[in-house]
């Protein structure tokens, strides 16, 4: 067998001895530097486990830590069971059943992704509280007074589970539906021939085959549950995220806050390992006969009505009703909600989101192109490390960023005082630089994965053609690949932009003085029980969040049409 050509880096990619070897090392070093910078917050948080925290940690362990652990586990259990039931059930109904409205619900069930859980918490609190329209209407109808009736308390652990379920079930729904669509129609038809009805075929064939995708969606939902701050803080449910915030700002104990963040990070890493293990089982999918479309069960009468209601209820509660309530409150109180301060907060949010999106896309392109040119184990490992931030909660990243950035600020200030007799102040932590860095750590994975998916669609012969015309890697990227990846780059920027607009935990911890965003303003107004004024910022966040959901729905529809 012929020996491989040492000058071939990858299929279609050649190098000249001494020149491209240097460029290969340069791209590898660049990606490794990015991975190293992104991993700093995680390393800082994990290393805090070995730092002595004095008596404060013993105090936390004896008082509030058991409550943090218990509430976090109950949240995970409640949200996990709920999103599984809603996500898998609705995915099966709209994919394998035909009933009135099923085509519309296929994409509409994704709309709750546009609304952060803390926005729903503020909205439903005003709607269901004692002075809200629901209880006021009940008292008017039945002549009740305070204490004459029982009504569930929305500000509770159960309320937090409900809010998180309504906005997180689309993770499970989306991945489950894709798994059901990719299953071999031959397998499902064989189950029907053997006498399996719709429900038995679902339980014994479709569900086991879709298990890896379902577990992956569940892991994403649980990671977002542990990341939530606004909902649990507003409802008074003590979790790790609220504990980190209180320990840092309330007690002024940075080491203890970092150790709480480390505990939360270890819990997240456990979920990642579970998701990775489930993905290994994807080899059990059957992909044959994908050219034949799935023939759904046609439901009629009562069954069709039940299926339509089952799919419409989570959409109504998770998006339609909150959006309508926010719109009504915003228009009713427009003089308070849409004032000059609102536009100032919107400008701050836009500045942060646009800056982060631009940097994330540029860095994502450099990483994806480096992996394309010089795919090696070191390059792939560095890219994977740089993408780990999306699985880390915003509160953990905030702690991991503030500790080294604060140390660096103090070091520079001490050097400037000693050398020049001037104080530099907070160069990084006092500006948006630290906040943008935290956003990059959190959302770089979104940009990288989107850009990489777009880049892999470009055939390698175009690289060969560019090289034959004398263009190097950088020139090929700028002149050939970038124009062809226009839609992918725009998509990556849009996704990062929207996620930054919605991010609350990292923003509320790292933001500079007098630099509030729409998310922070909505949280602060709701915390002060000024729910009507909070409706404007909350509605703006939801409106921006609709953009990627519509884009995702469009791509799914186009993919179905091609198949």
C-alpha distance (Angstrom), angle and dihedral (degrees) to the residues before:
residue distance angle dihedral
X1 . . .
X2 3.82 . .
X3 3.77 117.3 .
X4 3.81 116.4 -114.8
X5 3.79 116.5 -100.6
X6 3.84 107.8 -104.7
X7 3.80 89.7 -147.4
X8 3.79 92.7 62.2
X9 3.80 110.7 93.4
X10 3.79 96.5 176.9
X11 3.82 135.9 -20.6
X12 3.76 104.9 -58.5
X13 3.84 94.8 5.4
X14 3.84 119.4 101.8
X15 3.75 133.2 179.9
X16 3.76 135.7 -158.1
X17 3.80 115.2 -131.0
X18 3.78 112.6 -98.5
X19 3.80 96.1 8.1
X20 3.77 108.2 59.4
X21 3.78 90.4 32.4
X22 3.79 86.8 65.6
X23 3.81 90.9 44.7
X24 3.79 90.2 49.4
X25 3.79 90.1 54.6
X26 3.81 89.8 46.5
X27 3.80 93.7 54.3
X28 3.81 91.2 45.1
X29 3.81 91.4 49.8
X30 3.82 90.5 48.3
X31 3.80 93.5 52.2
X32 3.80 91.7 43.9
X33 3.82 91.0 51.6
X34 3.80 89.7 51.9
X35 3.79 90.7 48.4
X36 3.79 90.7 48.4
X37 3.81 93.5 51.5
X38 3.81 93.0 46.5
X39 3.80 92.0 48.8
X40 3.83 94.4 52.2
X41 3.85 95.2 89.5
X42 3.80 91.9 49.3
X43 3.81 92.5 47.4
X44 3.81 91.7 47.5
X45 3.80 92.5 51.1
X46 3.79 94.9 46.0
X47 3.81 92.4 46.1
X48 3.80 89.8 55.6
X49 3.80 88.5 73.8
X50 3.80 88.6 75.9
X51 3.82 94.2 48.0
X52 3.79 119.6 100.9
X53 3.81 109.9 -118.3
X54 3.78 99.4 -177.1
X55 3.78 122.6 -139.1
X56 3.79 95.0 -29.2
X57 3.81 93.2 79.8
X58 3.81 91.2 49.9
X59 3.80 87.9 50.4
X60 3.81 92.2 50.7
X61 3.81 92.1 46.0
X62 3.80 91.4 51.2
X63 3.81 96.9 44.9
X64 3.80 121.6 20.9
X65 3.81 106.6 6.2
X66 3.84 95.0 80.8
X67 3.81 88.3 52.2
X68 3.81 91.5 49.7
X69 3.79 90.7 51.4
X70 3.81 95.1 44.4
X71 3.80 95.5 47.1
X72 3.81 92.4 45.5
X73 3.80 91.3 50.9
X74 3.82 92.7 45.9
X75 3.80 89.3 49.8
X76 3.79 91.0 51.1
X77 3.80 92.2 47.2
X78 3.79 95.2 47.0
X79 3.79 95.8 43.1
X80 3.80 92.3 42.0
X81 3.80 94.8 54.4
X82 3.80 92.9 42.4
X83 3.81 97.6 48.7
X84 3.80 90.4 46.6
X85 3.79 92.4 53.9
X86 3.80 95.3 44.3
X87 3.80 99.0 35.6
X88 3.80 99.0 45.0
X89 3.81 93.9 37.6
X90 3.80 95.9 51.2
X91 3.83 92.1 41.9
X92 3.80 90.5 55.0
X93 3.80 93.4 46.1
X94 3.81 97.4 50.6
X95 3.82 93.5 40.1
X96 3.80 103.8 43.2
X97 3.81 101.9 22.2
X98 3.78 133.0 64.1
X99 3.80 119.5 -147.8
X100 3.82 136.1 139.1
X101 3.81 109.7 -60.5
X102 3.81 96.2 9.7
X103 3.82 93.4 124.9
X104 3.79 91.9 51.3
X105 3.80 93.0 45.7
X106 3.82 91.4 53.1
X107 3.81 90.7 78.9
X108 3.82 100.4 18.2
X109 3.82 91.4 65.7
X110 3.82 87.4 69.2
X111 3.82 93.7 60.7
X112 3.85 95.7 90.4
X113 3.82 86.6 69.8
X114 3.80 86.6 74.8
X115 3.81 93.6 64.5
X116 3.82 119.8 69.1
X117 3.79 114.7 -136.3
X118 3.80 93.0 -115.8
X119 3.82 90.0 58.3
X120 3.80 90.3 54.8
X121 3.80 89.3 47.3
X122 3.81 92.3 56.6
X123 3.79 92.7 43.4
X124 3.79 97.7 48.7
X125 3.80 92.1 43.6
X126 3.78 90.9 61.2
X127 3.80 90.3 42.7
X128 3.82 98.7 48.3
X129 3.82 104.4 28.8
X130 3.81 122.0 110.5
X131 3.81 91.6 -93.7
X132 3.80 93.1 40.8
X133 3.81 125.6 108.6
X134 3.83 96.1 -101.6
X135 3.80 98.3 55.9
X136 3.81 92.0 36.1
X137 3.81 89.3 55.0
X138 3.80 91.8 48.6
X139 3.79 91.3 51.3
X140 3.80 91.1 49.3
X141 3.80 93.0 48.7
X142 3.80 98.2 46.5
X143 3.80 101.2 25.9
X144 3.80 92.4 -119.9
X145 3.79 125.6 161.6
X146 3.78 131.2 -157.8
X147 3.81 109.4 -61.7
X148 3.82 94.7 20.1
X149 3.78 95.1 98.9
X150 3.79 142.9 27.9
X151 3.79 122.0 -120.5
X152 3.83 125.8 175.5
X153 3.79 114.5 -102.2
X154 3.79 109.6 -120.0
X155 3.82 91.2 -163.4
X156 3.77 96.1 73.2
X157 3.78 142.9 88.5
X158 3.79 89.4 -86.7
X159 3.80 90.5 51.4
X160 3.81 91.2 51.3
X161 3.81 90.2 50.3
X162 3.81 90.2 50.9
X163 3.83 93.9 49.4
X164 3.80 93.8 47.1
X165 3.80 91.9 45.6
X166 3.80 93.0 53.5
X167 3.82 93.3 55.2
X168 3.82 99.7 34.4
X169 3.81 103.5 46.6
X170 3.87 90.0 84.2
X171 3.83 88.9 71.8
X172 3.79 90.4 62.4
X173 3.81 92.5 36.4
X174 3.80 94.0 53.8
X175 3.80 97.8 47.3
X176 3.81 92.9 40.6
X177 3.79 91.8 51.4
X178 3.80 92.2 49.5
X179 3.81 89.3 49.9
X180 3.81 92.1 49.9
X181 3.83 90.8 48.9
X182 3.81 91.8 50.9
X183 3.77 95.8 50.5
X184 3.79 117.1 109.3
X185 3.79 112.5 -97.7
X186 3.82 88.1 -147.6
X187 3.79 90.5 65.3
X188 3.79 93.1 50.2
X189 3.81 92.2 45.8
X190 3.79 90.0 50.0
X191 3.80 89.8 55.3
X192 3.80 89.7 52.1
X193 3.82 91.7 49.8
X194 3.80 88.8 52.5
X195 3.81 89.7 56.9
X196 3.79 101.3 -97.4
X197 3.78 114.5 150.4
X198 3.79 123.2 -147.0
X199 3.81 95.8 -84.7
X200 3.79 95.6 42.7
X201 3.81 91.2 47.2
X202 3.79 88.7 51.0
X203 3.81 94.1 49.1
X204 3.80 99.2 42.0
X205 3.82 103.8 32.1
X206 3.80 116.9 14.2
X207 3.80 98.4 38.9
X208 3.84 97.4 50.7
X209 3.82 91.0 47.0
X210 3.80 91.2 50.5
X211 3.81 94.5 45.9
X212 3.85 97.4 105.1
X213 3.81 92.1 51.8
X214 3.80 91.6 45.2
X215 3.80 91.8 51.3
X216 3.81 90.4 48.4
X217 3.81 90.8 52.8
X218 3.79 90.7 46.1
X219 3.81 91.2 51.3
X220 3.81 90.5 52.9
X221 3.80 91.2 49.4
X222 3.81 92.4 49.2
X223 3.80 92.4 48.2
X224 3.80 89.6 52.8
X225 3.81 88.6 47.8
X226 3.79 91.2 56.4
X227 3.81 89.9 44.8
X228 3.81 94.2 55.4
X229 3.77 116.8 111.7
X230 3.80 109.6 155.1
X231 3.81 97.3 56.9
X232 3.80 98.6 45.8
X233 3.79 92.7 40.9
X234 3.80 92.5 51.1
X235 3.80 93.0 45.5
X236 3.79 92.8 47.1
X237 3.81 95.3 -117.1
X238 3.80 110.1 147.8
X239 3.81 112.2 -137.6
X240 3.79 135.8 151.8
X241 3.81 92.3 -85.1
X242 3.81 94.2 53.5
X243 3.80 89.6 42.7
X244 3.81 91.8 54.5
X245 3.80 91.0 51.3
X246 3.81 94.5 47.1
X247 3.80 94.0 44.8
X248 3.81 92.1 49.8
X249 3.81 100.0 42.6
X250 3.80 103.1 19.3
X251 3.79 99.9 43.3
X252 3.81 98.4 20.9
X253 3.80 90.6 -133.2
X254 3.79 107.3 140.6
X255 3.80 96.5 173.2
X256 3.79 93.2 51.3
X257 3.82 90.0 46.9
X258 3.80 89.3 51.7
X259 3.79 90.5 50.8
X260 3.79 90.9 51.7
X261 3.79 87.2 50.0
X262 3.80 89.3 51.0
X263 3.81 90.7 54.4
X264 3.80 90.0 51.4
X265 3.80 91.1 46.7
X266 3.81 91.7 52.7
X267 3.79 88.9 52.5
X268 3.81 89.8 51.4
X269 3.81 91.4 48.4
X270 3.79 88.5 54.1
X271 3.81 89.7 55.3
X272 3.81 90.2 49.1
X273 3.79 90.9 53.5
X274 3.80 90.4 51.2
X275 3.81 90.9 50.1
X276 3.82 92.2 47.8
X277 3.78 90.7 49.8
X278 3.80 91.5 50.8
X279 3.80 91.1 50.2
X280 3.79 89.9 58.6
X281 3.78 87.5 64.5
X282 3.81 91.6 61.5
X283 3.80 88.6 98.3
X284 3.82 87.7 81.5
X285 3.80 92.0 71.4
X286 3.79 116.5 109.9
X287 3.78 113.0 -140.8
X288 3.79 102.6 176.3
X289 3.79 124.0 124.5
X290 3.80 94.3 18.2
X291 3.79 88.7 153.1
X292 3.78 89.1 75.2
X293 3.79 115.5 78.7
X294 3.77 120.1 -129.4
X295 3.78 112.4 -101.7
X296 3.79 106.9 -138.6
X297 3.77 127.9 -144.0
X298 3.80 107.4 -101.4
X299 3.79 109.5 -133.8
X300 3.78 122.6 -158.3
X301 3.76 138.8 -179.7
X302 3.78 117.6 -5.9
X303 3.82 94.0 -1.5
X304 3.79 91.7 54.9
X305 3.81 91.0 48.8
X306 3.82 92.3 49.7
X307 3.83 91.9 48.6
X308 3.81 92.1 48.6
X309 3.81 92.2 48.6
X310 3.81 92.4 46.2
X311 3.81 90.3 55.2
X312 3.80 96.7 39.2
X313 3.82 97.9 50.7
X314 3.86 97.0 65.9
X315 3.81 89.8 44.0
X316 3.80 91.3 49.7
X317 3.80 95.7 45.8
X318 3.80 95.7 38.4
X319 3.80 99.7 46.1
X320 3.81 121.2 -8.7
X321 3.81 98.7 55.6
X322 3.84 96.8 41.0
X323 3.81 91.7 45.8
X324 3.81 91.2 49.9
X325 3.81 92.0 48.0
X326 3.81 92.5 48.2
X327 3.79 91.8 48.3
X328 3.81 91.4 48.9
X329 3.82 93.2 48.7
X330 3.80 92.6 45.1
X331 3.79 94.4 51.3
X332 3.80 92.4 43.2
X333 3.81 92.0 51.9
X334 3.79 99.2 29.9
X335 3.80 92.8 135.8
X336 3.82 89.3 60.7
X337 3.80 101.0 32.9
X338 3.82 101.3 42.1
X339 3.79 99.9 42.1
X340 3.80 128.5 128.5
X341 3.80 92.1 -82.7
X342 3.81 89.9 57.6
X343 3.79 91.6 56.4
X344 3.79 90.0 47.1
X345 3.81 90.9 54.6
X346 3.80 89.4 45.6
X347 3.81 89.8 53.1
X348 3.82 90.5 50.8
X349 3.79 91.3 49.7
X350 3.81 91.4 47.2
X351 3.81 91.9 49.6
X352 3.78 93.1 51.1
X353 3.80 94.4 42.9
X354 3.81 95.4 45.9
X355 3.81 93.7 46.1
X356 3.79 93.2 47.9
X357 3.81 93.1 44.5
X358 3.81 92.1 51.9
X359 3.81 93.7 48.0
X360 3.82 92.5 43.3
X361 3.80 91.9 53.1
X362 3.81 93.2 47.7
X363 3.81 92.5 48.3
X364 3.81 91.4 42.8
X365 3.82 90.4 53.9
X366 3.81 92.1 49.6
X367 3.81 91.5 50.1
X368 3.81 96.1 44.0
X369 3.80 92.8 46.1
X370 3.79 91.5 47.7
X371 3.80 90.7 53.4
X372 3.82 89.9 47.4
X373 3.79 94.5 50.9
X374 3.77 100.8 40.0
X375 3.76 109.3 19.0
X376 3.78 107.2 -175.7
X377 3.77 135.6 144.0
X378 3.80 90.8 -101.2
X379 3.80 92.6 49.9
X380 3.81 93.4 47.4
X381 3.82 91.4 47.0
X382 3.79 91.5 50.9
X383 3.82 91.1 49.3
X384 3.79 91.1 50.0
X385 3.82 91.9 49.8
X386 3.80 90.3 50.2
X387 3.80 89.3 53.0
X388 3.80 97.5 52.3
X389 3.80 94.7 88.1
X390 3.80 95.4 82.6
X391 3.79 89.7 66.7
X392 3.81 92.5 52.1
X393 3.83 117.2 88.8
X394 3.78 116.9 -113.2
X395 3.79 92.1 -120.3
X396 3.82 91.0 55.9
X397 3.80 91.6 48.9
X398 3.81 90.1 48.5
X399 3.80 91.6 56.1
X400 3.81 91.7 43.5
X401 3.81 91.0 51.8
X402 3.79 99.7 43.0
X403 3.80 95.7 51.6
X404 3.84 98.2 58.1
X405 3.81 93.7 32.2
X406 3.81 91.0 51.5
X407 3.80 90.4 48.9
X408 3.80 90.5 49.3
X409 3.82 92.1 49.1
X410 3.81 91.3 50.8
X411 3.81 92.0 46.7
X412 3.80 93.1 51.2
X413 3.79 91.5 45.1
X414 3.82 92.3 50.4
X415 3.82 91.1 48.5
X416 3.83 91.9 48.6
X417 3.80 91.5 49.4
X418 3.79 92.6 48.7
X419 3.80 95.4 44.0
X420 3.81 104.6 34.4
X421 3.79 105.4 9.8
X422 3.82 92.9 -119.2
X423 3.77 132.5 114.4
X424 3.80 119.1 -127.3
X425 3.81 93.4 -166.6
X426 3.80 119.8 -160.5
X427 3.78 102.0 -20.1
X428 3.81 95.6 170.5
X429 3.80 110.0 14.4
X430 3.80 90.9 43.1
X431 3.81 93.7 56.4
X432 3.79 135.8 50.2
X433 3.82 90.1 -95.0
X434 3.81 93.7 90.9
X435 3.81 91.4 44.7
X436 3.81 93.3 50.5
X437 3.81 89.4 48.6
X438 3.80 90.2 52.6
X439 3.81 90.1 50.3
X440 3.80 90.4 50.6
X441 3.78 91.2 51.7
X442 3.80 90.1 49.9
X443 3.81 101.1 42.3
X444 3.81 106.6 25.8
X445 3.81 89.1 98.5
X446 3.81 90.4 63.2
X447 3.80 92.4 53.4
X448 3.80 94.4 43.2
X449 3.81 95.6 49.1
X450 3.81 92.6 46.5
X451 3.81 93.9 47.6
X452 3.80 92.2 44.4
X453 3.80 91.4 51.8
X454 3.80 89.8 51.3
X455 3.81 93.3 45.8
X456 3.81 94.5 51.5
X457 3.82 89.5 60.6
X458 3.83 90.0 66.0
X459 3.80 110.5 89.4
X460 3.76 118.5 -121.7
X461 3.86 92.0 -127.8
X462 3.81 87.1 75.4
X463 3.81 88.1 61.3
X464 3.80 89.3 51.4
X465 3.80 91.5 49.4
X466 3.82 91.9 49.6
X467 3.81 91.7 48.3
X468 3.81 91.2 49.3
X469 3.81 87.9 55.3
X470 3.79 91.1 54.2
X471 3.80 100.6 -99.5
X472 3.78 118.8 141.1
X473 3.83 125.6 -146.6
X474 3.81 95.3 -84.2
X475 3.78 94.0 45.9
X476 3.82 90.4 47.3
X477 3.79 90.6 51.4
X478 3.82 93.5 50.1
X479 3.81 99.4 39.5
X480 3.81 102.6 33.4
X481 3.78 114.4 17.4
X482 3.80 102.5 36.2
X483 3.83 95.2 57.1
X484 3.80 91.1 46.9
X485 3.81 91.8 49.2
X486 3.80 94.4 51.6
X487 3.80 96.4 118.0
X488 3.81 92.3 43.3
X489 3.81 92.3 50.9
X490 3.79 90.7 48.4
X491 3.80 90.9 49.3
X492 3.81 92.0 50.2
X493 3.81 91.6 49.0
X494 3.80 91.4 48.1
X495 3.80 94.2 50.2
X496 3.81 92.9 49.0
X497 3.81 91.0 44.5
X498 3.81 92.8 54.8
X499 3.81 94.4 44.3
X500 3.81 91.0 52.2
X501 3.80 90.3 49.9
X502 3.82 90.2 55.3
X503 3.82 99.1 40.0
X504 3.81 112.1 114.0
X505 3.85 113.0 159.3
X506 3.81 97.2 57.9
X507 3.81 92.9 38.1
X508 3.78 96.5 52.1
X509 3.81 91.9 50.0
X510 3.84 101.9 42.0
X511 3.82 104.1 29.3
X512 3.83 115.1 121.9
X513 3.78 120.5 -114.2
X514 3.81 114.3 -74.9
X515 3.81 92.1 7.9
X516 3.78 106.6 111.9
X517 3.80 125.5 165.7
X518 3.79 131.7 -151.3
X519 3.81 90.6 -95.5
X520 3.81 93.1 50.4
X521 3.81 92.2 44.6
X522 3.81 92.2 50.6
X523 3.81 89.6 49.8
X524 3.81 94.6 48.1
X525 3.80 94.5 46.2
X526 3.79 91.8 48.3
X527 3.80 90.9 47.5
X528 3.82 87.5 55.1
X529 3.84 89.2 50.9
X530 3.82 90.6 -113.0
X531 3.79 92.1 132.5
X532 3.79 95.5 155.3
X533 3.81 91.0 57.3
X534 3.82 90.9 45.1
X535 3.81 90.8 57.7
X536 3.83 94.1 78.9
X537 3.83 97.3 56.8
X538 3.80 90.6 39.4
X539 3.81 92.6 51.9
X540 3.82 91.0 48.6
X541 3.83 90.2 53.6
X542 3.81 91.3 50.2
X543 3.82 92.1 47.0
X544 3.80 91.9 53.0
X545 3.81 90.8 44.7
X546 3.81 91.7 59.1
X547 3.83 91.0 68.8
X548 3.84 99.4 73.6
X549 3.81 91.1 38.7
X550 3.80 91.3 56.6
X551 3.81 89.8 44.6
X552 3.80 91.4 50.8
X553 3.81 91.7 47.9
X554 3.81 90.5 50.1
X555 3.81 91.9 51.6
X556 3.80 91.9 49.6
X557 3.80 90.6 50.3
X558 3.82 91.9 48.8
X559 3.80 90.7 48.6
X560 3.81 90.5 52.8
X561 3.80 91.3 49.8
X562 3.81 91.1 52.0
X563 3.80 90.9 50.2
